Each structure stands twice: as structure tokens, then as C-alpha cells.
Amino acid sequence: MNLTATKRGAILKSGSEEVIFASKRNKVILRDGIVEKHYSSPEAAGYEADSLKLLRVAGLNVPKLIGHDGCVLKMLYLPGEALPDLINRLEAMTSCVPADDEYLRAMDAEHIYVMDAEHFRVADAIIDWLDNYYHIVDYKQTCIIRGDVNGRNFLWDGVRCWGVDFEERVTGEREEDIGRFIAFVETYDPPGTAIKIAFMERFINKAVQTFDADPVRITYYRELELEDMKIRRVKVLSNPLNPVKLADPHSP
């Protein structure tokens, strides 16, 4: 069977309409516009089903649940770009400017900081999504946070942000979500680009303005996640049974 890599961490089976999404915890398959997610336990499936119902009824942009049977959920597929794919696209557009054309380079660099640039709109939309999420789960009383803030769990459809994957209940500080999210963005390859830096600055400022996030705590959790990434990479590389030579630092 031939497999072809596609966007959003997916694998397409040649000669079929079936797409398998990369997932370490579960088996996730797309067939005819329906996502089937197979969990290791009915409890895990039940938690995500309950979360999707709660969040969607409250008006948050999450997948529509259309079926739940034991360890399997069925949801409508959400078209859109995962955050890493979006950033890659925007950076590819930036890199199209000839390296020896200083005027165009300067114009392009200036555009990165235009207030309505797409990456700024996405940063604002994700913070607004998180703010709504915290209100729905009653963060001030429950301390429930998003937890799994890998960039691939946020999709952009050109207008709105959508959240996916709600597999476990996580409690903590909102700053943990922001700091760990920033660490993910910061280390997407290639790291330290102008678009990434501008996106991160906008994201942090928006979080501070929207729900009074503490920049010091954000920095603490960012650094903590960067250290966790290093530990995960070492574990994978030191495992003689693992054929992967370069570990994905963003994998939990």
C-alpha cells in the first residue's frame, strides 16, 4: 500500500479516499468528510465527546460530533490550515522576495508588522478562542486550561480559529497555555524568523490585554516547555529501538 504525506500531519492512502492523521495516542481516519477517532479507552472517548458537546453548545468553534460508540467518535471534518502550515505558507511568501532586492526586502519586512497582516489576525483569533474557552469552562472556579496547545490543535479557515482535540482535563494557569504555545511556535523550523517573532509578540500582548496574563509567568512556562522539548528529544534519540533519527520536539 502506497502512502503519501499530506498537510495537517496526515497520510493519504493511494487509490482511496481515506486519510490517516498522524497521532501518537489514537487512530484518526478521514473518510468522506467524516473524521473517525479511535481511542484506547471508552473513558477517553467519553471525555472528548462531553467536551465537544459542552463547548459547541456554548458557541465555541470546535468540531461537530455526529456519533459516539464506545471507543470511537465521529466528527465532521474541519477544512482549514493548522498553525504550523499557515506559518510555513506565510514564510514561503516572504522568501519569494529576491535576496538582492533591498527595496522589496524592506517593504516585505515592513508588511510583517502591518496591523491587519494575516498572522496578526490569527494570533488575535487564537487568543479570543482561548478567552471564550476559559469562560465556558469557568476557569476562575475550576482552573481548567486548554492544556494541549500544540499548534496543530488550532485551525484557521481564513476568518475564524477552530480548536480540536480535547482528550484530557488539565488544570493550571492560563499563562501555562500561553507560554507553552509560544515555545511551540518559536521552535517550528526554521526558528526565529521575522514572522514568528512578530506573531509571538502580538500573541503575548493580546493575552495580557485580553485576560491580564502575567508576562513573567508566560516566560516561565515558555522556558519550561523548551526544556521539556530537549528532554523528549534526548529520550527518543537515546532509544536504540527507535529508528527515528530526529525527534519531533513538539510531540508530547
MARVODO-283921 format. One line per 2 residues: number of its first residue (from 1); for each residue x, y, z of N, C-alpha, C. Coordinates in steps of 0.1 Angstrom, whole numbers, padded with zeros to 4 digits. Layout:
NUM = X,Y,Z,X,Y,Z,X,Y,Z ~ ...;
//
This chain:
1 = 0009,-0012,0000,0000,0000,0000,0009,0012,0000 ~ 0007,0021,-0010,0014,0034,-0010,0008,0044,-0002;
3 = 0017,0052,0005,0012,0062,0014,0019,0075,0010 ~ 0011,0086,0010,0016,0099,0006,0013,0109,0017;
5 = 0024,0117,0021,0022,0127,0031,0014,0138,0026 ~ 0005,0143,0035,-0003,0155,0032,-0002,0165,0043;
7 = -0009,0176,0042,-0009,0186,0052,-0016,0181,0065 ~ -0014,0189,0076,-0020,0186,0089,-0016,0173,0094;
9 = -0004,0169,0091,0002,0156,0097,-0006,0144,0092 ~ -0011,0144,0080,-0019,0133,0075,-0012,0125,0065;
11 = -0016,0112,0063,-0011,0103,0053,-0023,0099,0045 ~ -0021,0100,0031,-0032,0096,0022,-0028,0083,0016;
13 = -0038,0073,0017,-0036,0060,0011,-0039,0062,-0004 ~ -0029,0058,-0012,-0031,0059,-0027,-0042,0050,-0032;
15 = -0050,0056,-0041,-0061,0048,-0047,-0073,0048,-0038 ~ -0074,0056,-0028,-0086,0056,-0019,-0089,0070,-0014;
17 = -0100,0071,-0008,-0105,0084,-0003,-0102,0085,0012 ~ -0093,0076,0017,-0091,0076,0032,-0078,0083,0035;
19 = -0079,0091,0046,-0067,0098,0050,-0065,0095,0065 ~ -0052,0091,0068,-0049,0088,0082,-0041,0100,0088;
21 = -0046,0105,0099,-0039,0116,0105,-0029,0111,0115 ~ -0017,0117,0115,-0006,0113,0125,-0011,0116,0139;
23 = -0010,0106,0147,-0014,0107,0162,-0007,0097,0170 ~ -0001,0101,0180,0006,0091,0189,-0003,0084,0198;
25 = -0014,0090,0202,-0023,0084,0212,-0035,0076,0206 ~ -0039,0081,0194,-0052,0075,0188,-0050,0072,0174;
27 = -0059,0065,0168,-0060,0063,0154,-0071,0072,0149 ~ -0067,0081,0139,-0076,0091,0134,-0077,0090,0119;
29 = -0089,0087,0114,-0091,0085,0099,-0101,0094,0094 ~ -0099,0099,0082,-0109,0108,0075,-0114,0100,0063;
31 = -0128,0098,0063,-0135,0092,0052,-0147,0100,0048 ~ -0147,0104,0036,-0159,0111,0030,-0164,0123,0039;
33 = -0154,0131,0044,-0158,0142,0051,-0161,0140,0066 ~ -0159,0127,0070,-0162,0123,0084,-0148,0119,0091;
35 = -0145,0125,0102,-0133,0120,0110,-0137,0110,0120 ~ -0131,0098,0119,-0132,0088,0129,-0120,0088,0138;
37 = -0123,0089,0151,-0112,0089,0161,-0114,0077,0170 ~ -0104,0069,0170,-0104,0056,0178,-0095,0058,0190;
39 = -0101,0057,0202,-0094,0059,0214,-0089,0046,0221 ~ -0081,0047,0230,-0076,0035,0238,-0086,0030,0248;
41 = -0095,0039,0252,-0105,0035,0262,-0118,0043,0260 ~ -0129,0037,0264,-0142,0044,0263,-0142,0056,0272;
43 = -0135,0056,0282,-0135,0068,0291,-0129,0080,0284 ~ -0118,0078,0277,-0111,0089,0269,-0121,0094,0258;
45 = -0127,0085,0251,-0136,0089,0241,-0148,0097,0247 ~ -0153,0092,0259,-0164,0099,0265,-0161,0113,0270;
47 = -0148,0115,0275,-0145,0128,0279,-0144,0138,0268 ~ -0139,0134,0256,-0138,0143,0245,-0152,0145,0240;
49 = -0160,0135,0239,-0174,0137,0235,-0182,0147,0243 ~ -0180,0146,0256,-0187,0155,0265,-0181,0169,0264;
51 = -0168,0170,0262,-0162,0184,0260,-0167,0190,0247 ~ -0168,0183,0236,-0172,0188,0224,-0187,0193,0225;
53 = -0195,0185,0231,-0209,0190,0233,-0210,0203,0241 ~ -0203,0203,0252,-0203,0215,0261,-0198,0227,0253;
55 = -0187,0226,0247,-0181,0238,0240,-0189,0242,0228 ~ -0194,0233,0220,-0202,0237,0209,-0215,0243,0212;
57 = -0222,0238,0222,-0235,0244,0226,-0232,0258,0231 ~ -0221,0260,0237,-0217,0274,0242,-0213,0283,0231;
59 = -0211,0278,0219,-0208,0287,0208,-0194,0287,0204 ~ -0185,0278,0210,-0171,0278,0206,-0169,0270,0193;
61 = -0159,0275,0185,-0156,0268,0173,-0148,0255,0175 ~ -0156,0244,0175,-0150,0231,0177,-0157,0221,0167;
63 = -0151,0209,0165,-0158,0200,0155,-0172,0196,0160 ~ -0180,0193,0150,-0194,0189,0153,-0194,0174,0155;
65 = -0198,0169,0167,-0198,0155,0170,-0211,0149,0164 ~ -0209,0138,0156,-0221,0132,0149,-0223,0118,0153;
67 = -0214,0112,0161,-0215,0098,0165,-0205,0095,0176 ~ -0210,0086,0186,-0202,0082,0197,-0206,0067,0200;
69 = -0196,0058,0198,-0199,0044,0200,-0187,0038,0207 ~ -0187,0036,0220,-0176,0030,0228,-0164,0038,0227;
71 = -0153,0033,0220,-0140,0040,0219,-0139,0048,0206 ~ -0150,0050,0199,-0149,0057,0186,-0158,0069,0186;
73 = -0153,0080,0182,-0161,0092,0179,-0161,0095,0164 ~ -0172,0101,0159,-0173,0105,0146,-0176,0120,0146;
75 = -0168,0128,0138,-0170,0142,0138,-0169,0147,0123 ~ -0176,0159,0121,-0174,0165,0108,-0160,0170,0106;
77 = -0154,0168,0094,-0141,0173,0092,-0141,0189,0091 ~ -0131,0195,0096,-0130,0209,0096,-0119,0213,0086;
79 = -0123,0219,0074,-0113,0224,0065,-0105,0236,0071 ~ -0093,0237,0068,-0085,0249,0073,-0071,0245,0075;
81 = -0062,0255,0077,-0048,0253,0079,-0045,0251,0094 ~ -0037,0241,0098,-0031,0241,0111,-0021,0252,0112;
83 = -0019,0257,0124,-0010,0268,0126,0004,0267,0120 ~ 0011,0255,0122,0024,0254,0115,0024,0255,0100;
85 = 0013,0249,0094,0012,0250,0079,0010,0265,0075 ~ 0002,0272,0083,-0001,0286,0080,0012,0294,0080;
87 = 0020,0292,0091,0032,0300,0092,0042,0296,0081 ~ 0043,0283,0077,0051,0279,0066,0047,0286,0053;
89 = 0034,0287,0051,0029,0294,0039,0033,0308,0038 ~ 0031,0315,0050,0034,0329,0050,0049,0332,0049;
91 = 0057,0323,0055,0072,0325,0053,0076,0322,0039 ~ 0070,0312,0033,0073,0309,0019,0070,0321,0010;
93 = 0059,0328,0013,0056,0341,0005,0067,0351,0008 ~ 0071,0352,0020,0081,0362,0023,0095,0359,0016;
95 = 0098,0346,0016,0111,0342,0010,0111,0343,-0005 ~ 0099,0346,-0012,0099,0348,-0026,0105,0361,-0031;
97 = 0108,0370,-0021,0114,0383,-0025,0128,0381,-0028 ~ 0134,0386,-0039,0148,0383,-0042,0157,0389,-0032;
99 = 0167,0381,-0028,0176,0384,-0017,0184,0397,-0020 ~ 0186,0400,-0033,0195,0411,-0036,0186,0424,-0039;
101 = 0173,0423,-0037,0165,0435,-0039,0162,0441,-0025 ~ 0170,0451,-0021,0169,0456,-0008,0156,0464,-0006;
103 = 0151,0471,-0017,0139,0478,-0015,0127,0469,-0012 ~ 0126,0458,-0020,0115,0449,-0018,0116,0442,-0005;
105 = 0128,0439,-0001,0131,0433,0012,0126,0442,0023 ~ 0129,0455,0022,0124,0464,0032,0109,0465,0033;
107 = 0103,0466,0021,0089,0466,0020,0082,0454,0026 ~ 0088,0442,0023,0083,0430,0028,0084,0429,0043;
109 = 0096,0433,0049,0098,0433,0063,0088,0442,0070 ~ 0085,0454,0063,0075,0463,0069,0061,0457,0069;
111 = 0058,0449,0059,0045,0443,0058,0042,0433,0069 ~ 0053,0427,0074,0052,0417,0085,0046,0424,0097;
113 = 0047,0437,0099,0042,0444,0111,0030,0452,0108 ~ 0024,0450,0096,0011,0457,0093,0001,0452,0102;
115 = -0008,0460,0108,-0017,0457,0119,-0027,0446,0114 ~ -0031,0446,0101,-0041,0436,0097,-0034,0424,0090;
117 = -0021,0423,0091,-0015,0411,0084,-0021,0398,0090 ~ -0021,0388,0081,-0028,0376,0084,-0023,0369,0097;
119 = -0010,0369,0099,-0005,0362,0111,-0010,0370,0124 ~ -0011,0383,0123,-0017,0390,0135,-0031,0387,0137;
121 = -0039,0386,0126,-0053,0382,0127,-0055,0368,0134 ~ -0046,0359,0130,-0046,0346,0135,-0042,0346,0150;
123 = -0032,0354,0154,-0028,0355,0168,-0040,0360,0176 ~ -0046,0370,0171,-0058,0376,0179,-0069,0366,0180;
125 = -0072,0359,0169,-0083,0349,0169,-0080,0337,0178 ~ -0068,0333,0180,-0065,0322,0189,-0067,0326,0203;
127 = -0062,0339,0206,-0064,0344,0220,-0079,0345,0223 ~ -0086,0351,0213,-0101,0352,0215,-0107,0338,0218;
129 = -0103,0328,0210,-0108,0315,0212,-0105,0310,0226 ~ -0093,0312,0230,-0089,0307,0244,-0097,0315,0254;
131 = -0099,0328,0253,-0106,0335,0262,-0120,0330,0264 ~ -0127,0327,0252,-0140,0321,0253,-0140,0308,0259;
133 = -0130,0300,0257,-0128,0286,0263,-0128,0288,0278 ~ -0120,0297,0283,-0118,0299,0297,-0131,0303,0304;
135 = -0139,0311,0297,-0152,0315,0302,-0162,0303,0303 ~ -0161,0295,0292,-0171,0283,0292,-0168,0273,0303;
137 = -0155,0270,0305,-0151,0260,0315,-0150,0266,0329 ~ -0154,0279,0330,-0154,0286,0343,-0140,0285,0350;
139 = -0130,0290,0342,-0116,0289,0347,-0114,0295,0361 ~ -0120,0306,0364,-0117,0312,0377,-0122,0303,0389;
141 = -0131,0294,0386,-0136,0285,0397,-0129,0271,0395 ~ -0127,0266,0383,-0122,0253,0381,-0107,0252,0378;
143 = -0101,0263,0374,-0087,0263,0370,-0084,0254,0358 ~ -0095,0251,0350,-0093,0242,0338,-0087,0251,0327;
145 = -0076,0246,0321,-0070,0253,0310,-0070,0244,0297 ~ -0065,0249,0286,-0066,0241,0274,-0057,0229,0275;
147 = -0045,0231,0280,-0035,0220,0282,-0028,0216,0269 ~ -0034,0210,0260,-0028,0206,0248,-0028,0217,0237;
149 = -0017,0225,0238,-0017,0238,0230,-0007,0236,0218 ~ -0004,0224,0214,0003,0222,0201,-0004,0229,0190;
151 = 0004,0236,0182,-0002,0244,0171,-0011,0237,0162 ~ -0009,0224,0161,-0017,0216,0152,-0032,0214,0157;
153 = -0034,0218,0169,-0047,0218,0175,-0055,0230,0173 ~ -0049,0240,0165,-0056,0252,0162,-0056,0253,0147;
155 = -0068,0255,0141,-0070,0256,0127,-0075,0270,0123 ~ -0071,0274,0111,-0075,0288,0106,-0082,0286,0093;
157 = -0094,0290,0092,-0102,0289,0079,-0102,0301,0071 ~ -0094,0311,0074,-0093,0323,0067,-0101,0334,0074;
159 = -0110,0330,0083,-0118,0340,0090,-0118,0337,0105 ~ -0119,0324,0109,-0121,0321,0123,-0110,0310,0127;
161 = -0108,0310,0140,-0100,0300,0146,-0109,0288,0151 ~ -0104,0276,0149,-0111,0264,0155,-0101,0256,0163;
163 = -0107,0250,0174,-0099,0242,0183,-0103,0227,0181 ~ -0093,0219,0181,-0095,0204,0180,-0087,0197,0191;
165 = -0092,0185,0194,-0085,0175,0203,-0087,0180,0218 ~ -0096,0173,0224,-0099,0176,0239,-0100,0163,0246;
167 = -0088,0157,0248,-0087,0143,0253,-0085,0142,0268 ~ -0082,0153,0274,-0080,0152,0289,-0082,0165,0296;
169 = -0086,0164,0308,-0088,0176,0317,-0075,0180,0323 ~ -0071,0193,0320,-0059,0198,0326,-0062,0211,0334;
171 = -0056,0212,0346,-0058,0223,0354,-0044,0231,0355 ~ -0045,0244,0358,-0033,0251,0359,-0036,0266,0357;
173 = -0025,0273,0352,-0027,0288,0350,-0028,0290,0335 ~ -0036,0300,0332,-0037,0304,0318,-0024,0307,0311;
175 = -0015,0313,0319,-0001,0316,0314,0006,0304,0310 ~ 0003,0292,0315,0009,0279,0311,0005,0277,0296;
177 = -0008,0278,0293,-0012,0277,0279,-0004,0286,0270 ~ -0003,0299,0274,0003,0309,0265,0018,0306,0264;
179 = 0025,0303,0275,0039,0301,0274,0043,0289,0266 ~ 0036,0278,0269,0039,0266,0261,0036,0267,0246;
181 = 0025,0274,0243,0021,0276,0229,0033,0284,0223 ~ 0038,0295,0229,0048,0303,0224,0061,0294,0221;
183 = 0064,0285,0230,0075,0276,0228,0074,0268,0216 ~ 0062,0263,0213,0060,0255,0201,0062,0264,0189;
185 = 0056,0276,0188,0058,0284,0177,0072,0288,0175 ~ 0079,0291,0186,0093,0295,0185,0102,0285,0179;
187 = 0099,0272,0180,0108,0262,0176,0104,0255,0163 ~ 0093,0260,0157,0090,0255,0143,0101,0258,0134;
189 = 0104,0249,0125,0116,0250,0116,0112,0259,0104 ~ 0120,0269,0101,0132,0274,0108,0128,0283,0119;
191 = 0135,0283,0131,0132,0291,0142,0136,0305,0140 ~ 0130,0314,0148,0135,0328,0149,0133,0337,0137;
193 = 0123,0333,0128,0120,0342,0116,0113,0354,0120 ~ 0112,0364,0112,0106,0377,0114,0091,0374,0117;
195 = 0084,0366,0109,0070,0363,0111,0068,0356,0124 ~ 0076,0347,0128,0074,0340,0141,0076,0350,0153;
197 = 0086,0358,0152,0088,0368,0162,0076,0378,0163 ~ 0072,0383,0152,0061,0392,0152,0048,0385,0157;
199 = 0046,0373,0153,0034,0365,0158,0035,0364,0173 ~ 0046,0360,0178,0047,0357,0193,0045,0370,0201;
201 = 0051,0381,0196,0049,0394,0203,0035,0398,0203 ~ 0028,0397,0192,0014,0400,0191,0006,0391,0201;
203 = 0009,0378,0200,0001,0368,0208,0002,0371,0223 ~ 0014,0374,0228,0016,0377,0242,0009,0390,0246;
205 = 0011,0400,0238,0005,0413,0241,-0011,0412,0241 ~ -0016,0404,0232,-0031,0402,0232,-0035,0394,0244;
207 = -0028,0385,0249,-0031,0377,0261,-0031,0386,0273 ~ -0021,0395,0274,-0020,0404,0285,-0032,0414,0285;
209 = -0036,0419,0273,-0047,0428,0272,-0060,0421,0275 ~ -0062,0409,0270,-0075,0402,0270,-0078,0397,0284;
211 = -0069,0389,0290,-0073,0384,0303,-0062,0386,0314 ~ -0054,0397,0312,-0045,0402,0322,-0035,0391,0325;
213 = -0030,0384,0315,-0019,0374,0317,-0007,0380,0322 ~ 0001,0373,0330,0013,0378,0336,0025,0374,0327;
215 = 0032,0384,0321,0043,0381,0312,0054,0373,0319 ~ 0056,0375,0332,0067,0368,0338,0063,0353,0339;
217 = 0051,0350,0342,0047,0336,0343,0047,0330,0329 ~ 0043,0338,0319,0044,0333,0305,0058,0329,0301;
219 = 0067,0337,0305,0081,0334,0302,0086,0321,0309 ~ 0081,0320,0322,0085,0308,0330,0080,0295,0323;
221 = 0068,0295,0318,0062,0283,0312,0068,0281,0298 ~ 0072,0292,0291,0078,0290,0278,0092,0283,0280;
223 = 0099,0288,0290,0113,0282,0292,0111,0267,0297 ~ 0101,0265,0305,0098,0251,0310,0095,0242,0298;
225 = 0087,0246,0289,0084,0238,0277,0096,0236,0268 ~ 0104,0246,0267,0116,0244,0259,0125,0233,0265;
227 = 0126,0233,0278,0134,0223,0285,0128,0209,0283 ~ 0114,0209,0284,0107,0196,0282,0110,0190,0268;
229 = 0110,0199,0258,0113,0195,0244,0127,0189,0243 ~ 0137,0195,0250,0150,0189,0249,0150,0175,0256;
231 = 0143,0173,0267,0143,0160,0273,0136,0150,0264 ~ 0125,0154,0258,0118,0144,0249,0127,0140,0237;
233 = 0134,0150,0232,0143,0147,0221,0154,0137,0225 ~ 0160,0139,0237,0171,0131,0241,0165,0116,0244;
235 = 0153,0115,0249,0148,0102,0252,0146,0094,0239 ~ 0141,0101,0228,0139,0094,0216,0152,0090,0209;
237 = 0161,0100,0209,0174,0097,0202,0182,0086,0210 ~ 0180,0085,0223,0188,0075,0231,0181,0061,0231;
239 = 0170,0060,0225,0163,0047,0224,0168,0039,0213 ~ 0175,0028,0215,0181,0020,0204,0170,0013,0196;
241 = 0158,0012,0201,0148,0005,0193,0140,0015,0184 ~ 0143,0028,0186,0135,0038,0178,0143,0041,0166;
243 = 0138,0039,0154,0146,0042,0141,0146,0057,0138 ~ 0138,0065,0145,0137,0079,0142,0150,0086,0146;
245 = 0156,0093,0137,0169,0099,0140,0167,0113,0145 ~ 0156,0120,0140,0153,0134,0145,0140,0134,0151;
247 = 0139,0135,0164,0126,0135,0171,0119,0148,0169 ~ 0106,0147,0169,0097,0159,0168,0096,0165,0182;
249 = 0102,0176,0185,0102,0182,0199,0088,0186,0203 ~ 0079,0187,0194,0065,0191,0198,0056,0180,0202;
251 = 0061,0168,0200,0053,0156,0204,0053,0154,0219 ~ 0041,0152,0225,0041,0150,0240,0047,0137,0244;
//
